[in-house]
Amino acid sequence: MPKRFHLGWFANFSAGEWNQPFSAADPSWDGRLYLDMAQAMERACFDYIMLEDTLMVSEAWGGTAEATLRHALQAPKHDPLPLAAMIAAATTRLGVVATMSTMAYPPFLLARLASTIDSLSGGRFGWNIVTSGEDSAAQNLGLEALPPREARYDMADEYVELVRQLFDSWQPDAVVLDRESGVFADHRKVAPIHFEGKYFRSRGPLNTVRSPQGRPVFVQAGGSPRGREFAARTADSIIATANGVEGMKRYRDDVRARAAAAGRDPDSIKVLFLIYPVLGETPEEAEARYSRMVNAPWFIEASLAAMGTVTDIDFSRFDLDQELPHLTTNGEQGSLDKFAQWGSGKTLRQLASERYDGGLRLVGTPDAIAAQMGEAMEAIGGDGFLISTPFQRTSRRAVVEITEGLVPALQRRGLVRTRYEHAMLRDTLAEF
Ligand SMILES: Cc1cc2nc3c(=O)[nH]c(=O)nc-3n(C[C@H](O)[C@H](O)[C@H](O)COP(=O)(O)O)c2cc1C
């Protein structure tokens, strides 16, 4: 039997697919599209749905929000936390991961919210720890600009230490529920933390009971050396983007070595790589769909504007038919590096059109893609894939194609689970 791997899906609470032949009539701001999606994912035994989030309406493209709003890129985007709670109520085994930025929430409120959703979901909640990547998000939060990456991760280190202490401020047996003595909770087992850090302070204890997992599963996506260091020390699951099987293997080997150096068991971290499969009933049909997408008149601009929103780079300044000069960003450097394929000699137009296959080109029938994923995973060494759709636009059709086409093909090859063994997300991730 081949070694099995894990599956997540990278989505967000956005308009979804809205202008294609199989788009629903209206964007799903009542969340129902995502409830249907989560239930289909649960039938397919995914580990988790990962709800991405950002906190701005980007003006990176040409200094205005026109392209952002015309193409619905990263905006509008609704808050993933209430949606996570709804998904938890509509499912029983699927992990639900939602993104919250350490720049945005006071640690106490984040810990309380995460603890509450972990309880609501019976121990299936995960927190995607991000430090934000855009000046406009920082300005929405009352700052003048986003602090530099190193400082953000220094703050995040302290932040995570603080919330860990809050999660532990209720001992596992603090709730006594003793009718005879009339004691609900033993006050000796609920203690303040009196945390005094360089950036954050909190008294504690948390005013929620200890949640089923004790703390949510920690998910992170560090791309820079500093970000990887943070992820290796903190995350239970790392979500990553890298170029090709080689790049994925290098990334995973690197974070595992960093984890071991920090005294962690590398096998306790599940690294999931972002992929964008394009499926068809025949290879020709899949190729035709892929080609229609990348040749659509809006695709190049939308692709570059979307990359601009998470890097704060105005790609409208560059010639489409020239090579892109080497750039750095205080935002998502890892996503920029993958997109730009530095040194490849490709023009900006080529880079934009290849945006969704730079990681691993997966265009074909469900069975062919399942075979390719199996081979890739064997070469990478683990631990799974994070499936998504271009621009994170979801449709019921895309969900059916993945959950009732691709996943069954993976299951027939013995590559992914066919049933859940555990109730809680941390145990589901630790299963293999
Ligand atoms: C798959 C994936 C998902 C991500 N999701 C988010 C997100 O929801 N919100 C966000 O602000 N950043 C998100 N990021 C950005 C990362 O948190 C991180 O900043 C980025 O990978 C760059 O790494 P660095 O911070 O080490 O430079 C994501 C990155 C990846 C690869």
Ligand as a Chemical Component Dictionary entry (heavy atoms), coordinates in Angstrom:
data_LIG
# 
_chem_comp.id                   LIG 
_chem_comp.type                 NON-POLYMER 
_chem_comp.pdbx_formal_charge   0 
_chem_comp.three_letter_code    LIG 
# 
loop_
_chem_comp_atom.comp_id 
_chem_comp_atom.atom_id 
_chem_comp_atom.alt_atom_id 
_chem_comp_atom.type_symbol 
_chem_comp_atom.charge 
_chem_comp_atom.model_Cartn_x 
_chem_comp_atom.model_Cartn_y 
_chem_comp_atom.model_Cartn_z 
_chem_comp_atom.pdbx_ordinal 
LIG C1  C1  C 0 -1.411 28.697 1.142 1  
LIG C2  C2  C 0 -1.209 30.033 1.792 2  
LIG C3  C3  C 0 -2.247 30.624 2.476 3  
LIG C4  C4  C 0 -2.099 31.877 3.073 4  
LIG N1  N1  N 0 -3.162 32.458 3.696 5  
LIG C5  C5  C 0 -3.044 33.736 4.160 6  
LIG C6  C6  C 0 -4.173 34.409 4.700 7  
LIG O1  O1  O 0 -5.268 33.877 4.764 8  
LIG N2  N2  N 0 -4.007 35.690 5.129 9  
LIG C7  C7  C 0 -2.804 36.335 5.077 10 
LIG O2  O2  O 0 -2.728 37.484 5.489 11 
LIG N3  N3  N 0 -1.708 35.700 4.597 12 
LIG C8  C8  C 0 -1.819 34.425 4.118 13 
LIG N4  N4  N 0 -0.723 33.801 3.591 14 
LIG C9  C9  C 0 0.582  34.463 3.673 15 
LIG C10 C10 C 0 1.467  33.816 4.734 16 
LIG O3  O3  O 0 0.934  33.985 6.013 17 
LIG C11 C11 C 0 2.881  34.367 4.671 18 
LIG O4  O4  O 0 2.914  35.706 5.030 19 
LIG C12 C12 C 0 3.438  34.217 3.277 20 
LIG O5  O5  O 0 3.466  32.855 2.921 21 
LIG C13 C13 C 0 4.838  34.817 3.122 22 
LIG O6  O6  O 0 5.716  34.293 4.065 23 
LIG P1  P1  P 0 6.517  35.262 5.023 24 
LIG O7  O7  O 0 5.498  35.858 5.958 25 
LIG O8  O8  O 0 7.489  34.386 5.717 26 
LIG O9  O9  O 0 7.145  36.283 4.139 27 
LIG C14 C14 C 0 -0.859 32.552 2.994 28 
LIG C15 C15 C 0 0.197  31.937 2.302 29 
LIG C16 C16 C 0 0.042  30.708 1.705 30 
LIG C17 C17 C 0 1.177  30.090 0.962 31 
# 
loop_
_chem_comp_bond.comp_id 
_chem_comp_bond.atom_id_1 
_chem_comp_bond.atom_id_2 
_chem_comp_bond.value_order 
_chem_comp_bond.pdbx_ordinal 
LIG C1  C2  SING 1  
LIG C2  C3  SING 2  
LIG C2  C16 DOUB 3  
LIG C3  C4  DOUB 4  
LIG C4  N1  SING 5  
LIG C4  C14 SING 6  
LIG N1  C5  DOUB 7  
LIG C5  C6  SING 8  
LIG C5  C8  SING 9  
LIG C6  O1  DOUB 10 
LIG C6  N2  SING 11 
LIG N2  C7  SING 12 
LIG C7  O2  DOUB 13 
LIG C7  N3  SING 14 
LIG N3  C8  DOUB 15 
LIG C8  N4  SING 16 
LIG N4  C9  SING 17 
LIG N4  C14 SING 18 
LIG C9  C10 SING 19 
LIG C10 O3  SING 20 
LIG C10 C11 SING 21 
LIG C11 O4  SING 22 
LIG C11 C12 SING 23 
LIG C12 O5  SING 24 
LIG C12 C13 SING 25 
LIG C13 O6  SING 26 
LIG O6  P1  SING 27 
LIG P1  O7  DOUB 28 
LIG P1  O8  SING 29 
LIG P1  O9  SING 30 
LIG C14 C15 DOUB 31 
LIG C15 C16 SING 32 
LIG C16 C17 SING 33 
# 
